[in-house]
């Protein structure tokens, strides 16, 4: 969403904290924000709600919001976060061991992945699709909410850290990245 730089953000309700999906209680949300995976990584910016109104998200630290989390407004109201449908791959395997192997290959490339009992969902990338099909996976293009598993270092809501690793092609490098992002480029 693009906002005019001259926008008066003081007119917007301000979200100042986050409630994880499991702890929202019975409070009904006063609004909903339907956001893609990348849009759910927030610290300070205006977001548009499903009804067209806007809210200024003004958090102390960056967070990676999950489907069902709530932004808490200064007046105590809640904005429910809804994972938007996205262009993803539905990846299926021959059996549980094969699915685990596919998950390992996806994780080795630091790709955000939604892992379920019988499938894995990832954002579309034709190079990764070819690799997975080469490994025997069945890969279908689908459009549905993308709710990836958060990384071990995310503390539930994500943060960036530096890491060094090798990609097995004789090159090794260090870089910073946030887990749950697909920030590698493939040839």
Buried (B, 14 or more C-beta within 10 A) or exposed (E): EEEEEEEEEEEBBBBEEBBEEEEBEEEEBBBBBBBBBBBBBBEEBBBBBEEEBBBBBBBEEBBBBBBBBBBBBEEEBBBBBBBBEBEBBBBBBEEEEBBEBBBEBBBEBBBBBBBEEEBBBBBBBEEBBEBBEEBEBEBEEBEBBBBBBBBEEBEEBBBEEEEEEEEEEEEEEEEEBBBBBBEBEEE
